[in-house]
Amino acid sequence: MPAQMPLEEAKARYDDIKKLEGFLPPSASRYLTVEAIQYMSPDAQSSYGLAYLRTKAKVDNKFGLLDDDVTNEIVTNLRRELVPFAKINEYENKLRHDVRGLVRASQDILSDKASSLFYIPSTSYDVINSAQSMALRDFTYEALLPADIKLMRHLIKKAGNHKETVMMGRTHKQHAETTTAGHFFCEMLEGIAPPSLKVMESADDLRAKNSGFVGNNAGRKLLAEARGVNLDYWKYNEKFSELLGLKLDRMTGQTVHQHYYSDYFTRLASMCGGIANFAENVRNYQMTEIGEMAEQTLPGQVGSSTGSHKRNPINCENIAGGQWRHMKSETMKVLEDSITDFQRDLRDSSNKRYYLFGLCNTALYMVQKGSEIAEKMTVRKEKMAQNMGITKGLICAEPLQIYLQDWASRNSADFIDTHEHVRKLTETAVEKNAQFSEVLEKDEFVQKALKDASDNVKKMIFEPEHYIGTTVSDVEDCISRCESTISVMEDAIDKHKKFVYV
């Protein structure tokens, strides 16, 4: 389904906003995405509201609640081009009610008969919640997931290219044992791909509502009685939700249950957390003292107002800093809407205006910037190889300790704590500022045990590039699984493209 606002028009509005950047908060200008305007702007939301009204008219007609001529008039005329947001907003400012502004602007172009019938017996949040669910579903399939797939493909490519590129693995920011750059990229992929699939599942579970003022279908039952129609309410609502491409929230007050939105946005935050983790790691790898990876530096880019030598990871810090922090705080607003007094109150109204646009825009911005980082970043193999040697062989401690513990279990009647033995040897090496191998050569227990070790075992202990376990096959397996995830997402996107609103 094409976006409610065509891309070219959204780009034009985006350019208009950029011209006012000096007068607007950063969230409304610097970090704005075109797609957020297309799907989540007030203009787009009003257009989705019109789609709800057209759909309701079509279903009312099918079940005998609306005549053919009125139905055709509503379906033909209630469109964004004929009921512009400027007119809706003008009425809202006078009436102090958003949906009533939509109704009045629609009545301006409808006949008296259609004006009387096109909205009743709906309530505001039949329109608003259904429109929000439509917008989120379309945004997910048409903007977010395609950008997400692009990010994942860049990470897959990096992982495949570097599945055998040996580097230090670190825990607690200290050298632990060797891994590969490909394994790192797959670690990042696994923080993004599964949550992305969950976001898609949550989008599929978003709900429509059409049950009236307090959710009891009383207004629709009155209309059916007045027209002498024996109405099957569940069949009516099933047809309604089918035409909107959504599931139905079958037992509501005035609003769709918040947990459908909470589920969507918390999963969106989880996915973005994976992107923030990727950005933070690249930022750390770009440290002068490490220097193993780096975000692309554009020609002429300045890293400091004073230090002309600096090259800052600006996109990484943008994602892991302001964008991720904004995502976290806005997600808390979603959870606050879990509470409503009785069938509905207004506490969620302005709240949703903030986070529906804000979270979608922030998520897409993070995905787009993350994709840019993944595509253009540098992997410095020579620095990775150099860094493996800076501990003077201490990274051999783990494989040595494992081998010694096994050897002792087979060659000694008493328990020998080889972890403690190796720990003391590492302390000696550090105190003497010596190569670990030099200390080991003087240790009788170690030398005795190593006489029984095969050449392959010795390589795994003393040549870190051979101590990478199942890294290469793990990378290949991860790539295969992520490709399958992408395939599922692409099939769902293709299916979504075939759907058209009334």
N, C-alpha and C positions, 0 to 999 in steps of 0.2 A: 504493500500500500504506500503510495507516494506521501511524503510529508504534507501536513496541512498548509505549510508555507513553502512554496517552491524555493529551491536552493538559490537561484539567481536573485530572487527578492530578498532572501535572508542575507545574502552577501551584501546587497545594497544597503540594507539596514545596519549590518555590521560595520560597513564603511562609514555610515553616518554617525554611529556611536563612537568610532575611533576618532572622528573629527572633534568630538567633545571630551576626549580622554582627560584633558587637563582639568575638567570640571566634575568628573565622576569618580566614585570610589573604585579602587582597583578591581573589586569583584565584578563590577559592571562594565569594565573596559579592558584593563590589562590582561585579565585571565579569562576573557569571554571566548566561547566557541560559537561558530556559526550554527552548528547543529542544535545547540541549546535554544537558540532563537526559533529555529524551525519547529521544534516539538514542544518546548516547555514554556515559551513566552506567553504572556496573557493573550496576545493575538491568536496564537496557535491553540491555546486552551479554549478560547471562545469558539474557534472553528470546530474543535472536537465536540463542544456542546451542541453545535448545530447538527453535527453528524448523529448525535444522540436523538435529537428531535426528529430528524428525518427517519431514523430507524423506528422510533416509537410510532410515527404516523403509518409507516408501512405495516407494522405488526397490528396496530389498531384496526387498520383496514382489513387485514386478513381475518381477524376475529370478529368483524362486524361492528366495531366501535367507531368507525370513521368512513364516510362515503368516498367513492372513487375520486370525484372531482376535487374535493378538499385534499385528499391524500396526494394526488398528483401535483397540486399547487404547492403544498408544503415541501415535497421531495424535490421539486424543480427549483424553488426559490430560496430555501433556507441553506444558502451557501455563502462562504466567506466573501466572495466577490460582490454579492448583493446585500449582505449584512456585515458591513465592515466594522472592525474593532473600534475605530474612531467614533462611530455612532453609538455602539454599545457602551463605550467608556463615557461618552457624553451623558447618556441616560443614567449610568451608574452614579456619576457625580451629582446628578440632580436627585436621584431616588435613594442614594446611599445603599444600594443593593445590587450586587453583580449580576445575579441571574435575572432579577427583574429588569435590569438594563438590557440583557440579552433578549428577553421577551418583548420589551417595548420596541427595540430596534427591529426585531423580526416582524412585529405587527405593522410597522411602517410600510412594508412591502407586500403584505398579505391582504386578501379580501376580508370583509367583516366576518364572514362565516369561518374562514380559516383562522382568523385572529382569535375567535372565540374558543376554538377547539384544539389548536396545535399543542398547547402546553398542558392543559388539564388532563389527568389528575396528578401530574408530577409534582415533586418538591425539589427544592434547590439542589440537594445532594444526590438526587437521582441523576441530575445533569452533571454536577461537578465531579462526583466520585467516578461515574462512568467515563467522563472525559479524561480524568486523571489516569485511570487505568489504561484507556486506549493510548494516551500519549506515552506513558511509560513503556507499554508493550512495543509500540512502533519505534520509539527512541532506541530501545534495546536491540531490536532486530535490524534496524536500518542505519543506525549510527554507531552504537557502542560495540556490538559484536564484530562487525567488519573491521573496526579499528583494532579491537582486541586480537583478532586473528592475525592482523598485520604485525602486531607486536610479537605474538607467539612465533610467527614464522621467522622473524629476525633472530629471536633467541634460539630457535631450532637450528638455524643456519650457523650461528656462532658455536653452538654446542657441537654440531657435527664437524665443523672445521677444526675444533680444538679438543676433540675427545681424547687425544693423546698428548696434548700440551701439558707437561708436568709443571705443577706449581705447589707452593706451600698451602696446606690446609691449616687453618688457625682456629683455636678455641680460646675464649677469653682474651682475644687480640694477641695471642702468642702463638709461635710456631708449634704445631702439633705433629702432623705427619703429612706426607705428600698426597696430593690428589691431582686432578687435572682441571684445566680451565673449562673444558666441556662439562665436567661434573658440576662445577659452580653454576654454569648457565642452566643446567637441568634442575639444580636446586631451586633456582629462581623461577623456572617454568612451572615447577610443581606447586609453587605458591600463587600462580596466576591461572593456570588452565583449569584445575578442578573448581575453584570458586567461580570462574567465568561460566562454567556449565551450570552451576547452582543459580547464578543470576538469571540465566536463560530459563531455568525451571521455575524460578519465582515469577518471572515475567509471564510465563504461561499460566500461572495460578492467580494472577490479578483478577479482580472481580468487578462485575457491573451490578447496578442496583436499579430497580424500577418499581419499588413497592410503596412509594408515597410518603406522606408526612411523618408518620412514626413507624413505618415499615409494615403496616397491617393490610395493605391493599384495599382499604375502606373506600377510597375515592374511585378506584377502578370498579369495585363491586357496585357502587351506586350507579355509575355510568352504564354498566351492563344491565342492571335492573331497569333503568330508565329507557334503555333501548330494547329491552326484551331479549337480551342475549344470554344464553346459558354458557358462561365463560369458564373454560378450563384454565385456571390461573397458572398452573405449572407448565402446561403446554405453551401458553402465551409467553411466559417468561423465558422458557427454553428457546423459543424462536427468536425472541428479542436478543438474548445473549449470543445466540448463534450468529445473528446478523452483525453484531458488534465484534465478533471474534474473541469474546471473553467468556469466562465461566460466570455463573450467577451466584451472588451471595444470597442464600435462600432464607436466612432468618436474620433480619436486621432491625435496628431502630431506624433513625433517619439516615444513618451513614453506613457505608461499607465497613466491616470490621477492620480495625487498624492493623491487626497482625499480618494481613496480606501485604500492606505497605512496609511494615517493620521487617518482615521477612525479606522483601526485595532489597531494601536499603541496607540492612545489616550485611547481607551477602555482597552487595555492591561494595560496601566498606571493606569486607574481607578480601575481595579481589584487589582493591586499591591498596590494601596493606601489603600484598605481594609485590606490587609495583613500587611502593615506597621502600620496601626492603631491598629490592634490586637497585634502586637509585642510591640508597644509603651505602650499600656495599661498593658500588662503583666509585662513589665519592671517597670512601676510605682507601680503596686500592689506588686512587690518584694521589694520595699523600706523598709528599716528597720522599719520605723515608721508605715508602713501599714502591710506588711508581710502576705497578704491574699492569694496570689498566688505566684508561683515561677517556673521559668524555671528549668528543670532538671539539676542537677550538676553531672557530670561524676566522677567516682572514680579517685582520684588523681588530679582533676582539681584545678588549682591555681587561686585564685581570685585577688591577688595583689602581686607585687614583694616585698612589705613590710608588708602589713597586712595579716597574714596567716589565719585570721578569715573570710575573705571576700569570697563571692560566687557571681560572677558577671553574669548577664543575657546576656551572650555574643552573643547568636544567635539573641535575641530580638534587641540588640543594633546594631548588624550587619545589620539586615533587616531595622530597622527604621532609621538608620544612613546612612552609605555609600551606601547601595544598593538602597534605596528609593531616595536618593539625586541623584545618578547616573541615575536612571530611569527618574527623572524629567528633568535633563539637556539633556539627550539623546532624550527625546520626543520633546524638542524644536527644535532639528535638523531635526526631521521629518517634523515639520510645516514649517521650512525654505525652504524645497523643494517644497512648493506649487508654488513658482515662478520659471518660466523658460523663457529664452529669445526666442521668436519666437517658432519654433517647438521643440527645445531642445538645452540645453547647458550642459557643463560638471560639473557645480557646484554641482549637486546631486551625481555624480559618486562616489567620495571618501567618501562623506557624508554617502551614503547608506552602503558602506562597513563597516563603523563604527557601525551604529545603527541597521542594520538588525541582525548582529551577537550579538551586545552588548545588545540590548533590549530583544531579545529572551533569551539569556543566563541569564541576570539579572532577568527576570520574572520567569524563571524556578527555578533559585537558590532561589528566595524568596518563591516560592510555596513549594519547597522541605524543606527548613528550617522552614517555617511556619508550615508545616505538622508535622515535628519533634517536634516542641514546643508544638503543640496542643495535640499530642499523649502522651508525656511524662511529661508534666508540672504537678505541684502539686497544688491542691486546699485545703486550710487550713481552714476548717470549724470552728475550735475552735477560730482562730484569727479573723474570720469574726464576730463571736458572741461577742467576747471581744470588738472589735472596735465599735460595736453599742452603747456601754455604755459610751464612753469617753466624750461625750458632756453632760453627766448627764441629759439626757432626753430632751434636746433642740430639738431633731429631731421630737418630738411630736407637735411642733409648727404648722406645716401645717395642719394636720388633726384637731387639736383643733380650729384653726382659721376658717377653713371651717365650722365646726359644729356650732361654735358661730355665724358666719355670718348668717347661715340659721336660727338658733334659734332666733336671734334678729329680723330677718325679719318677723317672725311669732308672736313675743311677745312684740314688741315695736312699737309705732306709729312713732317714730323718727329713722332716720338713725344712726346706731352705726358702727363706723369704727373698726371692730374687728381685722383687720390686725394690725392697729396701737396699739390697746390695748394689743395684744399678743406680739408685738415687744417690748413694754416697759417692759412687764413681763420677757421676755428673757434677757433684759439688766440688770434687777434687779438680776436675777439668776447668770449672769456672774459676776456682781460686787461683789456679796456676796459669789461667789464660792459655790453656793448651788445647790442641786438637783432641777430641774425645778418643780417637783411635790410639793416640799415644798413651793415654791412661789405661786403655784396655789391654795394650800389649804387655803391661807390667802386672796385670792381675792374673794370678795363677788359676783361679776358679773359672774365669771367662775363657782363658786360653785352653784349659783342659776340655771344657764343654765344646768349644768351637772345632776341636779336632774331629769331632763326630759329625759336624755339619756338612751337608752337601754343598757343592758350588752354587747351586740355585738358592739354597737357604742363605748362604753368605751374601749373595747378591742382594737378596731381599732385605737383609739386615743392614748392610753397609753401603748399598747403592740406592738412595731414596727413589730414583726413577723406576726402580723395580718393585717398590712397595706401594702399589696403587690398587691392589686387590682386584675387585670386579668392576673398577671404574669404567673401563671402556664399554663393556657389555651393558652396564647399568645405563650409561648414556644412550646407547643404541635402543635399549628397551624404553627409556623415557621418551625418546624422540618418536618411537612407534606409537606409544600411548597418546602422546600429545597430538600426533597427526590424526589419530582416530577421533580424539576430542574435537579437533578442527573440522573433520569430516561430518560429525554429528551436527555441529553448529552450522556449517554451510548448508547441509540438507534442510535444516529448520529455517534458515534464512530464505532459501529458495521457495519453500512451502509458504512462508509468510508473504512473499512477493506476489503470490497469486490471489491474496485476499483483497477485496475491494469493499469499501463502505457503501451503504445505500446512497 
